[in-house]
Amino acid sequence: EAQVTQNPRYLITVTGKKLTVTCSQNMNHEYMSWYRQDPGLGLRQIYYSMNVEVTDKGDVPEGYKVSRKEKRNFPLILESPSPNQTSLYFCASSLLGSGANVLTFGAGSRLTVL
Amino acid sequence: AQTVTQSQPEMSVQEAETVTLSCTYDTSESDYYLFWYKQPPSRQMILVIRQEAYKQQNATENRFSVNFQKAAKSFSLKISDSQLGDAAMYFCAYRVGGSNYKLTFGKGTLLTVNP
């Protein structure tokens, strides 16, 4: 089944404890992206990647890092999480070539930082 | 910067009735794409419908259709014969062609379907 897989789905952590949210897709998509969803704000892009070793900032990149060492994986790293990073996170992927290409989303990762 | 506005934070509809969700966007681009995504309580983001800006014909997908008014920069979603399973948060989204492929989302409209 074609899908984007995120782990963990739920995580409660404490301020300053480094964590990584993994994202993997099995569709050979070049493009991958991370979004965060907060009540009343919709979804906002954190980082994106157009291909292996090519990453760039989105609208809200502060406090996050990403890497794209393999085409299928795009982990989101919180080096020193803070309470304002409590949010619902989505990884998404698509083919490049046309803006009409649909983004496929993962199931979301609910992160709470105490 | 492109913005997407959903002016209705919440809407409700009776089962089997029709409801229209509003969306407006602001852009100076000519090549772009518009989407409606559905987010049920499971939180999964599900594509409902897609519209290419260069197409004049409004997109339809079964009970879902859009009213795309390019000059007015409006992209409303009509749900016909509403079903209980349509209850969800609906997000309007915009994407510029040939860009970083970023989806810019509205803040969402929470749709309740009453039996």
Interface residues (C-beta under 8 A of the other chain):
Chain A: Y31 S33 Y35 G40 L41 G42 L43 R44 Q45 Y48 M50 D56 G58 D59 L88 F90 A92 S94 L96 S98 G99 A100 N101 V102 L103 F105 A107 G108 R110
Chain B: V4 D31 Y32 Y33 F35 S42 R43 Q44 M45 L47 R50 E52 F91 R95 V96 G97 G98 S99 N100 Y101 K102 L103 F105 G106 K107 G108
